[in-house]
């Protein structure tokens, strides 16, 4: 099981080195980033499917949301709510 910690202070993002991040948003227990290439990566608590990976599994590692890639969608903006993630393509 993933260990999801709640931090009340800034923390460094642990992302693959080749990614260039253009936007970040944090929900109550999850985080999402948009890369300059328009890909969305999410991690954290996934109980309500807010990570966008087609399941309700939590993850402590950033993972690309593959559905958006397979649909040819380029993410421009992301906003996380308490248990939701909204994107603008």
N, CA and C atoms as an extended XYZ file, in Angstrom:
267
Properties=species:S:1:pos:R:3:atomname:S:1:resname:S:1:resid:I:1 pbc="F F F"
N         0.845       -1.184        0.000 N   UNK     1
C         0.000        0.000        0.000 CA  UNK     1
C         0.886        1.241        0.000 C   UNK     1
N         0.397        2.261       -0.645 N   UNK     2
C         1.145        3.515       -0.718 CA  UNK     2
C         1.084        4.232        0.628 C   UNK     2
N         2.178        4.854        0.991 N   UNK     3
C         2.222        5.674        2.196 CA  UNK     3
C         2.015        7.117        1.769 C   UNK     3
N         0.888        7.678        2.104 N   UNK     4
C         0.565        9.047        1.717 CA  UNK     4
C         0.674        9.917        2.962 C   UNK     4
N         1.648       10.801        2.970 N   UNK     5
C         1.821       11.675        4.124 CA  UNK     5
C         1.177       13.026        3.844 C   UNK     5
N         0.659       13.620        4.871 N   UNK     6
C         0.088       14.964        4.773 CA  UNK     6
C         1.125       15.913        5.362 C   UNK     6
N         1.557       16.868        4.549 N   UNK     7
C         2.606       17.791        4.975 CA  UNK     7
C         2.065       19.208        5.043 C   UNK     7
N         2.344       19.852        6.141 N   UNK     8
C         1.896       21.232        6.318 CA  UNK     8
C         2.990       22.231        5.970 C   UNK     8
N         3.984       21.778        5.219 N   UNK     9
C         5.085       22.653        4.843 CA  UNK     9
C         5.515       22.314        3.419 C   UNK     9
N         6.194       23.225        2.724 N   UNK    10
C         6.617       22.963        1.345 CA  UNK    10
C         7.522       21.735        1.259 C   UNK    10
N         7.417       21.040        0.133 N   UNK    11
C         8.260       19.865       -0.111 CA  UNK    11
C         8.698       19.865       -1.568 C   UNK    11
N         9.871       19.330       -1.825 N   UNK    12
C        10.347       19.206       -3.208 CA  UNK    12
C         9.526       18.174       -3.947 C   UNK    12
N         9.249       18.427       -5.223 N   UNK    13
C         8.545       17.459       -6.050 CA  UNK    13
C         9.523       16.398       -6.521 C   UNK    13
N         9.130       15.150       -6.417 N   UNK    14
C         9.969       14.044       -6.847 CA  UNK    14
C         9.470       13.562       -8.209 C   UNK    14
N         9.971       14.203       -9.266 N   UNK    15
C         9.537       13.900      -10.635 CA  UNK    15
C        10.722       13.456      -11.467 C   UNK    15
N        10.442       12.719      -12.550 N   UNK    16
C        11.548       12.381      -13.451 CA  UNK    16
C        12.276       13.649      -13.901 C   UNK    16
N        13.588       13.586      -13.962 N   UNK    17
C        14.417       14.764      -14.211 CA  UNK    17
C        14.132       15.435      -15.556 C   UNK    17
N        13.732       14.657      -16.564 N   UNK    18
C        13.536       15.231      -17.894 CA  UNK    18
C        12.245       16.037      -18.030 C   UNK    18
N        11.357       15.981      -17.038 N   UNK    19
C        10.094       16.712      -17.120 CA  UNK    19
C        10.283       18.188      -16.795 C   UNK    19
N         9.664       19.025      -17.610 N   UNK    20
C         9.625       20.460      -17.335 CA  UNK    20
C         8.197       20.800      -16.945 C   UNK    20
N         8.006       21.232      -15.725 N   UNK    21
C         6.683       21.495      -15.175 CA  UNK    21
C         6.250       22.919      -15.496 C   UNK    21
N         4.998       23.046      -15.963 N   UNK    22
C         4.464       24.380      -16.253 CA  UNK    22
C         3.380       24.793      -15.268 C   UNK    22
N         2.760       23.821      -14.570 N   UNK    23
C         1.708       24.147      -13.603 CA  UNK    23
C         1.635       23.061      -12.536 C   UNK    23
N         1.290       23.476      -11.318 N   UNK    24
C         1.129       22.554      -10.190 CA  UNK    24
C        -0.137       22.944       -9.441 C   UNK    24
N        -0.868       21.937       -8.968 N   UNK    25
C        -2.015       22.201       -8.104 CA  UNK    25
C        -2.079       21.105       -7.051 C   UNK    25
N        -2.482       21.500       -5.836 N   UNK    26
C        -2.580       20.542       -4.736 CA  UNK    26
C        -4.010       20.502       -4.211 C   UNK    26
N        -4.522       19.286       -4.045 N   UNK    27
C        -5.801       19.084       -3.378 CA  UNK    27
C        -5.537       18.863       -1.900 C   UNK    27
N        -6.537       18.346       -1.193 N   UNK    28
C        -6.328       18.129        0.237 CA  UNK    28
C        -5.350       16.999        0.501 C   UNK    28
N        -5.306       15.988       -0.414 N   UNK    29
C        -4.384       14.862       -0.223 CA  UNK    29
C        -3.796       14.352       -1.525 C   UNK    29
N        -3.849       15.147       -2.564 N   UNK    30
C        -3.241       14.736       -3.830 CA  UNK    30
C        -2.654       15.945       -4.546 C   UNK    30
N        -1.760       15.662       -5.491 N   UNK    31
C        -1.069       16.712       -6.232 CA  UNK    31
C        -1.094       16.370       -7.708 C   UNK    31
N        -1.150       17.390       -8.549 N   UNK    32
C        -1.130       17.211      -10.001 CA  UNK    32
C        -0.194       18.234      -10.616 C   UNK    32
N         0.537       17.815      -11.650 N   UNK    33
C         1.387       18.745      -12.392 CA  UNK    33
C         1.114       18.594      -13.884 C   UNK    33
N         1.259       19.689      -14.589 N   UNK    34
C         1.181       19.704      -16.045 CA  UNK    34
C         2.586       19.979      -16.554 C   UNK    34
N         3.017       19.201      -17.536 N   UNK    35
C         4.341       19.425      -18.115 CA  UNK    35
C         4.234       20.404      -19.275 C   UNK    35
N         5.365       20.933      -19.696 N   UNK    36
C         5.382       21.837      -20.857 CA  UNK    36
C         4.891       21.129      -22.121 C   UNK    36
N         4.996       19.815      -22.141 N   UNK    37
C         4.498       19.024      -23.272 CA  UNK    37
C         3.010       18.717      -23.203 C   UNK    37
N         2.319       19.191      -22.145 N   UNK    38
C         0.877       19.010      -22.028 CA  UNK    38
C         0.446       17.697      -21.399 C   UNK    38
N         1.365       17.021      -20.712 N   UNK    39
C         1.005       15.784      -20.030 CA  UNK    39
C         0.648       16.076      -18.581 C   UNK    39
N        -0.244       15.246      -18.021 N   UNK    40
C        -0.662       15.401      -16.640 CA  UNK    40
C        -0.100       14.253      -15.806 C   UNK    40
N         0.542       14.584      -14.702 N   UNK    41
C         1.044       13.611      -13.738 CA  UNK    41
C         0.337       13.860      -12.420 C   UNK    41
N        -0.089       12.778      -11.744 N   UNK    42
C        -0.777       12.914      -10.464 CA  UNK    42
C        -0.241       11.908       -9.458 C   UNK    42
N        -0.406       12.227       -8.177 N   UNK    43
C        -0.061       11.286       -7.117 CA  UNK    43
C        -0.731       11.739       -5.829 C   UNK    43
N        -0.803       10.806       -4.872 N   UNK    44
C        -1.412       11.076       -3.579 CA  UNK    44
C        -2.560       10.127       -3.320 C   UNK    44
N        -3.555       10.612       -2.606 N   UNK    45
C        -4.718        9.813       -2.220 CA  UNK    45
C        -5.646        9.695       -3.416 C   UNK    45
N        -6.033        8.483       -3.770 N   UNK    46
C        -6.856        8.279       -4.958 CA  UNK    46
C        -8.203        7.653       -4.702 C   UNK    46
N        -8.690        7.691       -3.463 N   UNK    47
C        -9.915        6.976       -3.078 CA  UNK    47
C       -11.114        7.283       -3.969 C   UNK    47
N       -11.251        8.485       -4.468 N   UNK    48
C       -12.412        8.863       -5.269 CA  UNK    48
C       -12.098        8.960       -6.760 C   UNK    48
N       -10.961        8.408       -7.185 N   UNK    49
C       -10.597        8.445       -8.594 CA  UNK    49
C       -10.006        9.766       -9.038 C   UNK    49
N        -9.693       10.642       -8.105 N   UNK    50
C        -9.214       11.990       -8.437 CA  UNK    50
C        -7.841       12.010       -9.095 C   UNK    50
N        -7.128       10.889       -9.082 N   UNK    51
C        -5.816       10.859       -9.747 CA  UNK    51
C        -5.954       10.649      -11.256 C   UNK    51
N        -7.115       10.175      -11.703 N   UNK    52
C        -7.367       10.049      -13.137 CA  UNK    52
C        -6.788        8.810      -13.794 C   UNK    52
N        -6.446        7.799      -12.993 N   UNK    53
C        -5.831        6.599      -13.549 CA  UNK    53
C        -6.832        5.472      -13.789 C   UNK    53
N        -8.115        5.769      -13.687 N   UNK    54
C        -9.138        4.767      -13.950 CA  UNK    54
C        -9.374        3.808      -12.805 C   UNK    54
N        -8.912        4.169      -11.609 N   UNK    55
C        -9.124        3.326      -10.437 CA  UNK    55
C        -9.154        4.222       -9.194 C   UNK    55
N        -9.231        3.607       -8.026 N   UNK    56
C        -9.234        4.400       -6.793 CA  UNK    56
C        -8.029        4.052       -5.919 C   UNK    56
N        -6.904        3.773       -6.587 N   UNK    57
C        -5.671        3.402       -5.908 CA  UNK    57
C        -4.835        4.650       -5.621 C   UNK    57
N        -4.334        4.729       -4.402 N   UNK    58
C        -3.445        5.829       -4.023 CA  UNK    58
C        -2.034        5.524       -4.515 C   UNK    58
N        -1.245        6.567       -4.726 N   UNK    59
C         0.118        6.391       -5.210 CA  UNK    59
C         1.019        7.459       -4.604 C   UNK    59
N         2.174        7.034       -4.095 N   UNK    60
C         3.113        8.023       -3.578 CA  UNK    60
C         4.162        8.402       -4.610 C   UNK    60
N         4.003        7.900       -5.832 N   UNK    61
C         4.897        8.237       -6.951 CA  UNK    61
C         4.077        8.936       -8.041 C   UNK    61
N         4.641        9.971       -8.639 N   UNK    62
C         3.965       10.658       -9.738 CA  UNK    62
C         3.810        9.705      -10.914 C   UNK    62
N         2.593        9.636      -11.460 N   UNK    63
C         2.310        8.786      -12.627 CA  UNK    63
C         1.586        9.612      -13.680 C   UNK    63
N         1.953        9.392      -14.939 N   UNK    64
C         1.300       10.089      -16.048 CA  UNK    64
C        -0.110        9.542      -16.223 C   UNK    64
N        -1.071       10.428      -16.491 N   UNK    65
C        -2.447       10.017      -16.751 CA  UNK    65
C        -2.514        9.582      -18.216 C   UNK    65
N        -2.474        8.277      -18.418 N   UNK    66
C        -2.368        7.694      -19.756 CA  UNK    66
C        -3.596        7.933      -20.621 C   UNK    66
N        -4.781        8.011      -20.021 N   UNK    67
C        -6.002        8.217      -20.807 CA  UNK    67
C        -5.897        9.472      -21.669 C   UNK    67
N        -5.375       10.534      -21.112 N   UNK    68
C        -5.265       11.793      -21.859 CA  UNK    68
C        -4.313       11.649      -23.038 C   UNK    68
N        -3.244       10.894      -22.852 N   UNK    69
C        -2.272       10.662      -23.925 CA  UNK    69
C        -2.921        9.858      -25.044 C   UNK    69
N        -3.648        8.777      -24.682 N   UNK    70
C        -4.265        7.920      -25.707 CA  UNK    70
C        -5.346        8.668      -26.499 C   UNK    70
N        -5.952        9.670      -25.874 N   UNK    71
C        -6.974       10.470      -26.562 CA  UNK    71
C        -6.383       11.648      -27.337 C   UNK    71
N        -5.074       11.806      -27.268 N   UNK    72
C        -4.416       12.904      -27.976 CA  UNK    72
C        -4.703       14.270      -27.375 C   UNK    72
N        -5.011       14.314      -26.083 N   UNK    73
C        -5.342       15.572      -25.425 CA  UNK    73
C        -4.111       16.187      -24.775 C   UNK    73
N        -3.969       17.481      -24.954 N   UNK    74
C        -2.862       18.241      -24.365 CA  UNK    74
C        -3.440       19.100      -23.241 C   UNK    74
N        -2.971       18.899      -22.038 N   UNK    75
C        -3.474       19.630      -20.877 CA  UNK    75
C        -2.819       21.001      -20.819 C   UNK    75
N        -3.640       22.024      -20.629 N   UNK    76
C        -3.147       23.394      -20.513 CA  UNK    76
C        -3.107       23.867      -19.063 C   UNK    76
N        -4.071       23.394      -18.260 N   UNK    77
C        -4.187       23.893      -16.894 CA  UNK    77
C        -4.793       22.805      -16.015 C   UNK    77
N        -4.430       22.796      -14.732 N   UNK    78
C        -4.993       21.844      -13.773 CA  UNK    78
C        -5.348       22.579      -12.492 C   UNK    78
N        -6.478       22.188      -11.893 N   UNK    79
C        -6.900       22.711      -10.597 CA  UNK    79
C        -7.413       21.535       -9.784 C   UNK    79
N        -6.842       21.354       -8.593 N   UNK    80
C        -7.277       20.276       -7.708 CA  UNK    80
C        -8.202       20.839       -6.638 C   UNK    80
N        -9.303       20.126       -6.393 N   UNK    81
C       -10.185       20.431       -5.271 CA  UNK    81
C        -9.890       19.442       -4.157 C   UNK    81
N       -10.708       19.409       -3.118 N   UNK    82
C       -10.455       18.479       -2.017 CA  UNK    82
C       -10.403       17.012       -2.481 C   UNK    82
N       -11.343       16.593       -3.320 N   UNK    83
C       -11.382       15.204       -3.783 CA  UNK    83
C       -11.586       15.132       -5.290 C   UNK    83
N       -11.165       16.158       -6.001 N   UNK    84
C       -11.367       16.230       -7.446 CA  UNK    84
C       -10.147       16.818       -8.144 C   UNK    84
N       -10.065       16.582       -9.447 N   UNK    85
C        -9.029       17.200      -10.272 CA  UNK    85
C        -9.704       17.674      -11.559 C   UNK    85
N        -9.549       18.932      -11.889 N   UNK    86
C       -10.124       19.519      -13.095 CA  UNK    86
C        -8.986       19.916      -14.031 C   UNK    86
N        -9.196       19.662      -15.327 N   UNK    87
C        -8.185       20.082      -16.315 CA  UNK    87
C        -8.846       20.916      -17.390 C   UNK    87
N        -8.030       21.750      -18.023 N   UNK    88
C        -8.437       22.476      -19.233 CA  UNK    88
C        -7.517       21.996      -20.335 C   UNK    88
N        -8.122       21.523      -21.431 N   UNK    89
C        -7.322       21.037      -22.561 CA  UNK    89
C        -7.396       22.010      -23.709 C   UNK    89
